[in-house]
Amino acid sequence: MMTDKEKLLLAIMQTKNVMSLNKDNPYEQYMYRHLSTVLYELKRQLTNLTFVEESLKLEKQSPGDDD
């Protein structure tokens, strides 16, 4: 089973592949504008997921402050 991080990384790779396949397509600019929006959203989600994962790791490593 794939993790969310793996799914996002694959989606980013596939989006980049579609962008490169559209080279010399008459509608390349139109497609690029829409695909770049998708690409940036996927990257944003990956950044957020990575941040949450790292925060949880740090939380587990540091001693609790139960004041």
PDB file of N, CA, C and O in Angstrom:
ATOM      1  N   MET A   1       0.848  -1.190   0.000  1.00  0.00           N
ATOM      2  CA  MET A   1       0.000   0.000   0.000  1.00  0.00           C
ATOM      3  C   MET A   1       0.890   1.249   0.000  1.00  0.00           C
ATOM      4  O   MET A   1       1.891   1.307   0.713  1.00  0.00           O
ATOM      5  N   MET A   2       0.518   2.223  -0.792  1.00  0.00           N
ATOM      6  CA  MET A   2       1.304   3.452  -0.900  1.00  0.00           C
ATOM      7  C   MET A   2       0.935   4.441   0.192  1.00  0.00           C
ATOM      8  O   MET A   2      -0.217   4.536   0.617  1.00  0.00           O
ATOM      9  N   THR A   3       1.946   5.170   0.630  1.00  0.00           N
ATOM     10  CA  THR A   3       1.704   6.238   1.595  1.00  0.00           C
ATOM     11  C   THR A   3       1.209   7.479   0.848  1.00  0.00           C
ATOM     12  O   THR A   3       1.310   7.564  -0.376  1.00  0.00           O
ATOM     13  N   ASP A   4       0.679   8.425   1.599  1.00  0.00           N
ATOM     14  CA  ASP A   4       0.224   9.684   0.992  1.00  0.00           C
ATOM     15  C   ASP A   4       1.395  10.411   0.334  1.00  0.00           C
ATOM     16  O   ASP A   4       1.245  11.020  -0.725  1.00  0.00           O
ATOM     17  N   LYS A   5       2.554  10.338   0.972  1.00  0.00           N
ATOM     18  CA  LYS A   5       3.744  10.997   0.429  1.00  0.00           C
ATOM     19  C   LYS A   5       4.137  10.372  -0.917  1.00  0.00           C
ATOM     20  O   LYS A   5       4.462  11.091  -1.862  1.00  0.00           O
ATOM     21  N   GLU A   6       4.107   9.060  -1.004  1.00  0.00           N
ATOM     22  CA  GLU A   6       4.430   8.378  -2.257  1.00  0.00           C
ATOM     23  C   GLU A   6       3.422   8.735  -3.347  1.00  0.00           C
ATOM     24  O   GLU A   6       3.801   8.941  -4.500  1.00  0.00           O
ATOM     25  N   LYS A   7       2.158   8.808  -2.993  1.00  0.00           N
ATOM     26  CA  LYS A   7       1.125   9.167  -3.965  1.00  0.00           C
ATOM     27  C   LYS A   7       1.345  10.578  -4.510  1.00  0.00           C
ATOM     28  O   LYS A   7       1.216  10.816  -5.711  1.00  0.00           O
ATOM     29  N   LEU A   8       1.677  11.503  -3.620  1.00  0.00           N
ATOM     30  CA  LEU A   8       1.914  12.877  -4.060  1.00  0.00           C
ATOM     31  C   LEU A   8       3.148  12.959  -4.953  1.00  0.00           C
ATOM     32  O   LEU A   8       3.141  13.664  -5.962  1.00  0.00           O
ATOM     33  N   LEU A   9       4.210  12.238  -4.582  1.00  0.00           N
ATOM     34  CA  LEU A   9       5.422  12.247  -5.401  1.00  0.00           C
ATOM     35  C   LEU A   9       5.150  11.671  -6.795  1.00  0.00           C
ATOM     36  O   LEU A   9       5.640  12.201  -7.792  1.00  0.00           O
ATOM     37  N   LEU A  10       4.380  10.602  -6.861  1.00  0.00           N
ATOM     38  CA  LEU A  10       4.021  10.026  -8.155  1.00  0.00           C
ATOM     39  C   LEU A  10       3.148  10.975  -8.972  1.00  0.00           C
ATOM     40  O   LEU A  10       3.322  11.100 -10.184  1.00  0.00           O
ATOM     41  N   ALA A  11       2.222  11.631  -8.312  1.00  0.00           N
ATOM     42  CA  ALA A  11       1.355  12.588  -9.008  1.00  0.00           C
ATOM     43  C   ALA A  11       2.173  13.754  -9.565  1.00  0.00           C
ATOM     44  O   ALA A  11       1.904  14.232 -10.667  1.00  0.00           O
ATOM     45  N   ILE A  12       3.162  14.207  -8.810  1.00  0.00           N
ATOM     46  CA  ILE A  12       4.044  15.286  -9.285  1.00  0.00           C
ATOM     47  C   ILE A  12       4.818  14.824 -10.520  1.00  0.00           C
ATOM     48  O   ILE A  12       4.904  15.548 -11.512  1.00  0.00           O
ATOM     49  N   MET A  13       5.376  13.620 -10.455  1.00  0.00           N
ATOM     50  CA  MET A  13       6.126  13.082 -11.600  1.00  0.00           C
ATOM     51  C   MET A  13       5.235  12.940 -12.824  1.00  0.00           C
ATOM     52  O   MET A  13       5.642  13.287 -13.933  1.00  0.00           O
ATOM     53  N   GLN A  14       4.027  12.434 -12.633  1.00  0.00           N
ATOM     54  CA  GLN A  14       3.121  12.248 -13.763  1.00  0.00           C
ATOM     55  C   GLN A  14       2.685  13.579 -14.364  1.00  0.00           C
ATOM     56  O   GLN A  14       2.557  13.703 -15.582  1.00  0.00           O
ATOM     57  N   THR A  15       2.462  14.558 -13.520  1.00  0.00           N
ATOM     58  CA  THR A  15       2.086  15.883 -14.020  1.00  0.00           C
ATOM     59  C   THR A  15       3.218  16.479 -14.849  1.00  0.00           C
ATOM     60  O   THR A  15       2.983  17.054 -15.912  1.00  0.00           O
ATOM     61  N   LYS A  16       4.444  16.339 -14.360  1.00  0.00           N
ATOM     62  CA  LYS A  16       5.601  16.834 -15.118  1.00  0.00           C
ATOM     63  C   LYS A  16       5.737  16.091 -16.441  1.00  0.00           C
ATOM     64  O   LYS A  16       6.094  16.691 -17.455  1.00  0.00           O
ATOM     65  N   ASN A  17       5.456  14.790 -16.437  1.00  0.00           N
ATOM     66  CA  ASN A  17       5.520  14.014 -17.679  1.00  0.00           C
ATOM     67  C   ASN A  17       4.483  14.492 -18.688  1.00  0.00           C
ATOM     68  O   ASN A  17       4.785  14.616 -19.874  1.00  0.00           O
ATOM     69  N   VAL A  18       3.278  14.758 -18.232  1.00  0.00           N
ATOM     70  CA  VAL A  18       2.237  15.255 -19.131  1.00  0.00           C
ATOM     71  C   VAL A  18       2.641  16.617 -19.690  1.00  0.00           C
ATOM     72  O   VAL A  18       2.415  16.905 -20.866  1.00  0.00           O
ATOM     73  N   MET A  19       3.236  17.448 -18.848  1.00  0.00           N
ATOM     74  CA  MET A  19       3.689  18.763 -19.317  1.00  0.00           C
ATOM     75  C   MET A  19       4.743  18.606 -20.420  1.00  0.00           C
ATOM     76  O   MET A  19       4.722  19.332 -21.413  1.00  0.00           O
ATOM     77  N   SER A  20       5.652  17.662 -20.240  1.00  0.00           N
ATOM     78  CA  SER A  20       6.687  17.472 -21.263  1.00  0.00           C
ATOM     79  C   SER A  20       6.113  16.832 -22.527  1.00  0.00           C
ATOM     80  O   SER A  20       6.600  17.108 -23.624  1.00  0.00           O
ATOM     81  N   LEU A  21       5.095  15.987 -22.399  1.00  0.00           N
ATOM     82  CA  LEU A  21       4.461  15.387 -23.569  1.00  0.00           C
ATOM     83  C   LEU A  21       3.719  16.424 -24.413  1.00  0.00           C
ATOM     84  O   LEU A  21       3.489  16.203 -25.602  1.00  0.00           O
ATOM     85  N   ASN A  22       3.351  17.530 -23.818  1.00  0.00           N
ATOM     86  CA  ASN A  22       2.601  18.568 -24.527  1.00  0.00           C
ATOM     87  C   ASN A  22       3.487  19.535 -25.299  1.00  0.00           C
ATOM     88  O   ASN A  22       2.990  20.493 -25.892  1.00  0.00           O
ATOM     89  N   LYS A  23       4.791  19.293 -25.297  1.00  0.00           N
ATOM     90  CA  LYS A  23       5.690  20.157 -26.077  1.00  0.00           C
ATOM     91  C   LYS A  23       5.267  20.116 -27.540  1.00  0.00           C
ATOM     92  O   LYS A  23       4.966  19.054 -28.083  1.00  0.00           O
ATOM     93  N   ASP A  24       5.248  21.268 -28.156  1.00  0.00           N
ATOM     94  CA  ASP A  24       4.874  21.426 -29.570  1.00  0.00           C
ATOM     95  C   ASP A  24       3.409  21.132 -29.863  1.00  0.00           C
ATOM     96  O   ASP A  24       3.015  21.049 -31.027  1.00  0.00           O
ATOM     97  N   ASN A  25       2.615  20.977 -28.841  1.00  0.00           N
ATOM     98  CA  ASN A  25       1.171  20.830 -29.014  1.00  0.00           C
ATOM     99  C   ASN A  25       0.593  22.218 -29.284  1.00  0.00           C
ATOM    100  O   ASN A  25       1.011  23.184 -28.647  1.00  0.00           O
ATOM    101  N   PRO A  26      -0.351  22.339 -30.204  1.00  0.00           N
ATOM    102  CA  PRO A  26      -0.923  23.660 -30.482  1.00  0.00           C
ATOM    103  C   PRO A  26      -1.543  24.326 -29.242  1.00  0.00           C
ATOM    104  O   PRO A  26      -1.647  25.550 -29.175  1.00  0.00           O
ATOM    105  N   TYR A  27      -1.946  23.516 -28.278  1.00  0.00           N
ATOM    106  CA  TYR A  27      -2.576  24.049 -27.074  1.00  0.00           C
ATOM    107  C   TYR A  27      -1.636  23.951 -25.868  1.00  0.00           C
ATOM    108  O   TYR A  27      -2.077  23.905 -24.719  1.00  0.00           O
ATOM    109  N   GLU A  28      -0.352  23.920 -26.153  1.00  0.00           N
ATOM    110  CA  GLU A  28       0.640  23.752 -25.089  1.00  0.00           C
ATOM    111  C   GLU A  28       0.496  24.798 -23.982  1.00  0.00           C
ATOM    112  O   GLU A  28       0.514  24.442 -22.804  1.00  0.00           O
ATOM    113  N   GLN A  29       0.356  26.055 -24.323  1.00  0.00           N
ATOM    114  CA  GLN A  29       0.255  27.113 -23.319  1.00  0.00           C
ATOM    115  C   GLN A  29      -1.015  26.967 -22.480  1.00  0.00           C
ATOM    116  O   GLN A  29      -0.989  27.161 -21.265  1.00  0.00           O
ATOM    117  N   TYR A  30      -2.095  26.633 -23.119  1.00  0.00           N
ATOM    118  CA  TYR A  30      -3.355  26.428 -22.403  1.00  0.00           C
ATOM    119  C   TYR A  30      -3.204  25.283 -21.397  1.00  0.00           C
ATOM    120  O   TYR A  30      -3.569  25.413 -20.229  1.00  0.00           O
ATOM    121  N   MET A  31      -2.660  24.163 -21.873  1.00  0.00           N
ATOM    122  CA  MET A  31      -2.466  23.003 -21.006  1.00  0.00           C
ATOM    123  C   MET A  31      -1.478  23.319 -19.891  1.00  0.00           C
ATOM    124  O   MET A  31      -1.687  22.935 -18.740  1.00  0.00           O
ATOM    125  N   TYR A  32      -0.400  24.020 -20.235  1.00  0.00           N
ATOM    126  CA  TYR A  32       0.627  24.341 -19.250  1.00  0.00           C
ATOM    127  C   TYR A  32       0.048  25.163 -18.094  1.00  0.00           C
ATOM    128  O   TYR A  32       0.357  24.912 -16.929  1.00  0.00           O
ATOM    129  N   ARG A  33      -0.786  26.136 -18.425  1.00  0.00           N
ATOM    130  CA  ARG A  33      -1.375  26.978 -17.365  1.00  0.00           C
ATOM    131  C   ARG A  33      -2.186  26.140 -16.386  1.00  0.00           C
ATOM    132  O   ARG A  33      -2.109  26.348 -15.175  1.00  0.00           O
ATOM    133  N   HIS A  34      -2.950  25.209 -16.897  1.00  0.00           N
ATOM    134  CA  HIS A  34      -3.773  24.376 -16.017  1.00  0.00           C
ATOM    135  C   HIS A  34      -2.942  23.334 -15.268  1.00  0.00           C
ATOM    136  O   HIS A  34      -3.161  23.094 -14.081  1.00  0.00           O
ATOM    137  N   LEU A  35      -2.002  22.726 -15.959  1.00  0.00           N
ATOM    138  CA  LEU A  35      -1.163  21.712 -15.312  1.00  0.00           C
ATOM    139  C   LEU A  35      -0.231  22.326 -14.279  1.00  0.00           C
ATOM    140  O   LEU A  35       0.062  21.697 -13.262  1.00  0.00           O
ATOM    141  N   SER A  36       0.236  23.539 -14.522  1.00  0.00           N
ATOM    142  CA  SER A  36       1.122  24.163 -13.538  1.00  0.00           C
ATOM    143  C   SER A  36       0.370  24.450 -12.237  1.00  0.00           C
ATOM    144  O   SER A  36       0.951  24.383 -11.153  1.00  0.00           O
ATOM    145  N   THR A  37      -0.908  24.768 -12.344  1.00  0.00           N
ATOM    146  CA  THR A  37      -1.736  24.954 -11.149  1.00  0.00           C
ATOM    147  C   THR A  37      -1.827  23.651 -10.361  1.00  0.00           C
ATOM    148  O   THR A  37      -1.709  23.644  -9.135  1.00  0.00           O
ATOM    149  N   VAL A  38      -2.036  22.554 -11.078  1.00  0.00           N
ATOM    150  CA  VAL A  38      -2.096  21.237 -10.440  1.00  0.00           C
ATOM    151  C   VAL A  38      -0.749  20.907  -9.803  1.00  0.00           C
ATOM    152  O   VAL A  38      -0.692  20.438  -8.667  1.00  0.00           O
ATOM    153  N   LEU A  39       0.329  21.152 -10.536  1.00  0.00           N
ATOM    154  CA  LEU A  39       1.671  20.853 -10.034  1.00  0.00           C
ATOM    155  C   LEU A  39       1.971  21.623  -8.748  1.00  0.00           C
ATOM    156  O   LEU A  39       2.473  21.042  -7.786  1.00  0.00           O
ATOM    157  N   TYR A  40       1.674  22.904  -8.723  1.00  0.00           N
ATOM    158  CA  TYR A  40       1.952  23.698  -7.528  1.00  0.00           C
ATOM    159  C   TYR A  40       1.084  23.268  -6.348  1.00  0.00           C
ATOM    160  O   TYR A  40       1.531  23.316  -5.202  1.00  0.00           O
ATOM    161  N   GLU A  41      -0.133  22.855  -6.614  1.00  0.00           N
ATOM    162  CA  GLU A  41      -0.997  22.374  -5.535  1.00  0.00           C
ATOM    163  C   GLU A  41      -0.463  21.065  -4.964  1.00  0.00           C
ATOM    164  O   GLU A  41      -0.464  20.871  -3.749  1.00  0.00           O
ATOM    165  N   LEU A  42      -0.010  20.176  -5.829  1.00  0.00           N
ATOM    166  CA  LEU A  42       0.574  18.920  -5.354  1.00  0.00           C
ATOM    167  C   LEU A  42       1.824  19.182  -4.516  1.00  0.00           C
ATOM    168  O   LEU A  42       2.025  18.551  -3.478  1.00  0.00           O
ATOM    169  N   LYS A  43       2.654  20.103  -4.965  1.00  0.00           N
ATOM    170  CA  LYS A  43       3.863  20.460  -4.204  1.00  0.00           C
ATOM    171  C   LYS A  43       3.497  21.073  -2.857  1.00  0.00           C
ATOM    172  O   LYS A  43       4.152  20.803  -1.851  1.00  0.00           O
ATOM    173  N   ARG A  44       2.461  21.891  -2.837  1.00  0.00           N
ATOM    174  CA  ARG A  44       2.014  22.506  -1.587  1.00  0.00           C
ATOM    175  C   ARG A  44       1.561  21.424  -0.612  1.00  0.00           C
ATOM    176  O   ARG A  44       1.913  21.452   0.568  1.00  0.00           O
ATOM    177  N   GLN A  45       0.780  20.474  -1.115  1.00  0.00           N
ATOM    178  CA  GLN A  45       0.305  19.393  -0.255  1.00  0.00           C
ATOM    179  C   GLN A  45       1.462  18.545   0.260  1.00  0.00           C
ATOM    180  O   GLN A  45       1.452  18.121   1.416  1.00  0.00           O
ATOM    181  N   LEU A  46       2.454  18.295  -0.581  1.00  0.00           N
ATOM    182  CA  LEU A  46       3.621  17.522  -0.159  1.00  0.00           C
ATOM    183  C   LEU A  46       4.396  18.276   0.922  1.00  0.00           C
ATOM    184  O   LEU A  46       4.850  17.676   1.895  1.00  0.00           O
ATOM    185  N   THR A  47       4.543  19.566   0.752  1.00  0.00           N
ATOM    186  CA  THR A  47       5.226  20.387   1.767  1.00  0.00           C
ATOM    187  C   THR A  47       4.476  20.332   3.085  1.00  0.00           C
ATOM    188  O   THR A  47       5.086  20.151   4.139  1.00  0.00           O
ATOM    189  N   ASN A  48       3.168  20.484   3.038  1.00  0.00           N
ATOM    190  CA  ASN A  48       2.363  20.431   4.262  1.00  0.00           C
ATOM    191  C   ASN A  48       2.465  19.069   4.929  1.00  0.00           C
ATOM    192  O   ASN A  48       2.612  18.985   6.149  1.00  0.00           O
ATOM    193  N   LEU A  49       2.389  18.012   4.149  1.00  0.00           N
ATOM    194  CA  LEU A  49       2.476  16.656   4.684  1.00  0.00           C
ATOM    195  C   LEU A  49       3.839  16.423   5.324  1.00  0.00           C
ATOM    196  O   LEU A  49       3.925  15.856   6.414  1.00  0.00           O
ATOM    197  N   THR A  50       4.895  16.853   4.660  1.00  0.00           N
ATOM    198  CA  THR A  50       6.254  16.691   5.184  1.00  0.00           C
ATOM    199  C   THR A  50       6.419  17.471   6.479  1.00  0.00           C
ATOM    200  O   THR A  50       7.035  16.982   7.426  1.00  0.00           O
ATOM    201  N   PHE A  51       5.872  18.680   6.525  1.00  0.00           N
ATOM    202  CA  PHE A  51       5.959  19.492   7.732  1.00  0.00           C
ATOM    203  C   PHE A  51       5.259  18.807   8.905  1.00  0.00           C
ATOM    204  O   PHE A  51       5.791  18.775  10.015  1.00  0.00           O
ATOM    205  N   VAL A  52       4.080  18.266   8.661  1.00  0.00           N
ATOM    206  CA  VAL A  52       3.325  17.580   9.708  1.00  0.00           C
ATOM    207  C   VAL A  52       4.091  16.347  10.190  1.00  0.00           C
ATOM    208  O   VAL A  52       4.181  16.095  11.391  1.00  0.00           O
ATOM    209  N   GLU A  53       4.644  15.578   9.238  1.00  0.00           N
ATOM    210  CA  GLU A  53       5.412  14.385   9.612  1.00  0.00           C
ATOM    211  C   GLU A  53       6.620  14.751  10.464  1.00  0.00           C
ATOM    212  O   GLU A  53       6.888  14.097  11.472  1.00  0.00           O
ATOM    213  N   GLU A  54       7.345  15.783  10.070  1.00  0.00           N
ATOM    214  CA  GLU A  54       8.527  16.210  10.824  1.00  0.00           C
ATOM    215  C   GLU A  54       8.132  16.741  12.198  1.00  0.00           C
ATOM    216  O   GLU A  54       8.830  16.493  13.181  1.00  0.00           O
ATOM    217  N   SER A  55       7.028  17.463  12.274  1.00  0.00           N
ATOM    218  CA  SER A  55       6.555  17.992  13.561  1.00  0.00           C
ATOM    219  C   SER A  55       6.203  16.859  14.514  1.00  0.00           C
ATOM    220  O   SER A  55       6.504  16.927  15.705  1.00  0.00           O
ATOM    221  N   LEU A  56       5.563  15.819  13.987  1.00  0.00           N
ATOM    222  CA  LEU A  56       5.205  14.677  14.821  1.00  0.00           C
ATOM    223  C   LEU A  56       6.445  13.931  15.308  1.00  0.00           C
ATOM    224  O   LEU A  56       6.472  13.456  16.443  1.00  0.00           O
ATOM    225  N   LYS A  57       7.468  13.823  14.463  1.00  0.00           N
ATOM    226  CA  LYS A  57       8.721  13.177  14.867  1.00  0.00           C
ATOM    227  C   LYS A  57       9.374  13.950  16.013  1.00  0.00           C
ATOM    228  O   LYS A  57       9.819  13.367  17.002  1.00  0.00           O
ATOM    229  N   LEU A  58       9.420  15.271  15.857  1.00  0.00           N
ATOM    230  CA  LEU A  58      10.026  16.110  16.896  1.00  0.00           C
ATOM    231  C   LEU A  58       9.248  16.042  18.187  1.00  0.00           C
ATOM    232  O   LEU A  58       9.824  16.041  19.275  1.00  0.00           O
ATOM    233  N   GLU A  59       7.941  15.985  18.062  1.00  0.00           N
ATOM    234  CA  GLU A  59       7.073  15.902  19.243  1.00  0.00           C
ATOM    235  C   GLU A  59       7.354  14.618  20.021  1.00  0.00           C
ATOM    236  O   GLU A  59       7.384  14.630  21.252  1.00  0.00           O
ATOM    237  N   LYS A  60       7.556  13.532  19.320  1.00  0.00           N
ATOM    238  CA  LYS A  60       7.833  12.242  19.963  1.00  0.00           C
ATOM    239  C   LYS A  60       9.223  12.202  20.598  1.00  0.00           C
ATOM    240  O   LYS A  60       9.428  11.523  21.604  1.00  0.00           O
ATOM    241  N   GLN A  61      10.179  12.928  20.011  1.00  0.00           N
ATOM    242  CA  GLN A  61      11.553  12.901  20.488  1.00  0.00           C
ATOM    243  C   GLN A  61      11.771  13.793  21.713  1.00  0.00           C
ATOM    244  O   GLN A  61      12.557  13.458  22.598  1.00  0.00           O
ATOM    245  N   SER A  62      11.081  14.913  21.757  1.00  0.00           N
ATOM    246  CA  SER A  62      11.326  15.858  22.847  1.00  0.00           C
ATOM    247  C   SER A  62      10.517  15.462  24.086  1.00  0.00           C
ATOM    248  O   SER A  62       9.396  14.966  23.975  1.00  0.00           O
ATOM    249  N   PRO A  63      11.108  15.690  25.278  1.00  0.00           N
ATOM    250  CA  PRO A  63      10.376  15.391  26.510  1.00  0.00           C
ATOM    251  C   PRO A  63       9.172  16.307  26.659  1.00  0.00           C
ATOM    252  O   PRO A  63       9.231  17.482  26.298  1.00  0.00           O
ATOM    253  N   GLY A  64       8.090  15.774  27.186  1.00  0.00           N
ATOM    254  CA  GLY A  64       6.857  16.548  27.328  1.00  0.00           C
ATOM    255  C   GLY A  64       6.944  17.590  28.409  1.00  0.00           C
ATOM    256  O   GLY A  64       7.501  17.337  29.478  1.00  0.00           O
ATOM    257  N   ASP A  65       6.405  18.752  28.148  1.00  0.00           N
ATOM    258  CA  ASP A  65       6.299  19.836  29.136  1.00  0.00           C
ATOM    259  C   ASP A  65       4.852  19.923  29.587  1.00  0.00           C
ATOM    260  O   ASP A  65       4.045  20.610  28.960  1.00  0.00           O
ATOM    261  N   ASP A  66       4.525  19.249  30.642  1.00  0.00           N
ATOM    262  CA  ASP A  66       3.149  19.220  31.127  1.00  0.00           C
ATOM    263  C   ASP A  66       2.965  20.199  32.274  1.00  0.00           C
ATOM    264  O   ASP A  66       2.659  19.785  33.392  1.00  0.00           O
ATOM    265  N   ASP A  67       3.144  21.481  32.020  1.00  0.00           N
ATOM    266  CA  ASP A  67       3.001  22.490  33.077  1.00  0.00           C
ATOM    267  C   ASP A  67       1.549  22.872  33.251  1.00  0.00           C
ATOM    268  O   ASP A  67       1.229  23.709  34.095  1.00  0.00           O
TER     269      ASP A  67
END
